[in-house]
Amino acid sequence: MLLRYRYRIYPTRPQRTALARAFGCARVVFNDAVAARKHAYTQGLPYPTQAVLSKALITEAKRTAERAWLGEVSSVVLQQALADADRAYKNFFASLSGKRSGPRMGPPRFKRRTGTQTVRFTRNAHFKVLDNDRLRLPKIGEVKVAWSRRLPAEPSSVTVIKTPTGKYYASFVVAVDGGTDLAEPIAYHEAETGIDLGLKDFAVLRGGKTIASPKFFRRMKRKLKKAQRALSRKQRGSKNRAKARLKVAKIHERIKVSRSDWVNKQVHRIVAENQGIYVEDLHVRGLGQGRAAKSVHDAALGMFLARLESKAHRAGRTFARVDRFFPSTRLCSACGALTGPKGLDGLRTRRWACGCGVVHDRDANAEINIRREGQRLASLAAGHTES
């Protein structure tokens, strides 16, 4: 199993200069590869292979006066940038042909120096985590790392990232055993929960326990609007515009980091308290195109489901996704009749009475139905595995 471990790093001023040079060279090679393939497409020529591009854009380009500065950085950085462009095109063609699942991908676009900058070092680059807890990078030097936890094994690669706000991170790829993060099983028979996700409450768990929706973007919306308005008034290319852009980027980063940290905490708590976790397989991309699109994106439902599933499997918990067309809201958890609210008008109904005489809370009833259906699917999967 491959996992990523990300840490904040603090390069010195000369190291930041060397990293800027590496970011620029990697960006140029990536953009040259995209331009070469676009030119081949417009001329009706076959797409140049990665080997051909490597020879033309790296080996031979270093011998020219216009690209001689490519030799100032590690050659691994340039090869990895070329591999990224090749992988982006392969993903694009696989998406067009239907071989790649998920939403339709577009062709690779040119990278800009104002966005997130990355360079990747593999084992061929001979990077190393030293005994003094510093990270040695070729042609960069020994970089200070803020270790929040130790790496479980030797990393196979490290990606150095610079955010639009000027922060630096090192992202390590580490191969670990499948049972490394296994948690102690919970024998308590009621340590199982269904999760009904929504916008009024982020999630409703077993016993009517709710997780309030944090609404990170909504809380920062006014400050972001003010910063974006100030940015729009600045002259392009001026230093004041660069300062205003930085303010906007910092607000976006604060929203992103706060949301990610909150999701991680909720996932950790749910996995720690439950042996069985059952969720509804929401079509998040479709929900993000409706009337409540901004609220759906702000809630980060897709991020939550992906991290919850990954963490549950790594911890050895039972996890199941209930089909999105399962009528968890309309189904009466007492008698099984489909008497609940339906349609757009039914979204406003928070409590409803079934013909059997039971009065249901909309979300609590949906959680019960999701939990029962998830338990049934998990038992079927276990029986299929045993046979």
Secondary structure, 3 states (H helix, E strand, C coil): CEEEEEEEEECCHHHHHHHHHHHHHHHHHHHHHHHHHHHHHHCCCCCCCHHHHHHHHHHCHHHCCCCHHHHHCCHHHHHHHHHHHHHHHHHHHHHHHCCCCCCCCCCCCCCCCCCCEEEEEEHHHCCEECCCCEEEECCCEEEEEECCCCCCCCEEEEEEEECCCCCEEEEEEEECCCCCCCCCCCCCCCCEEEEEECCCEEEECHHHCEEECCCHHHHHHHHHHHHHHHHHHCCCCCHHHHHHHHHHHHHHHHHHHHHHHHHHHHHHHHHHHCCEEEEECCCHHHHCCCCCHHHHHHHCHHHHHHHHHHHHHHHCCEEEEECCCCCCCCECCCCCCECCCCCCHHHHCCEEECCCCCEEEHHHHHHHHHHHHHHHHHHHHHHHHHC
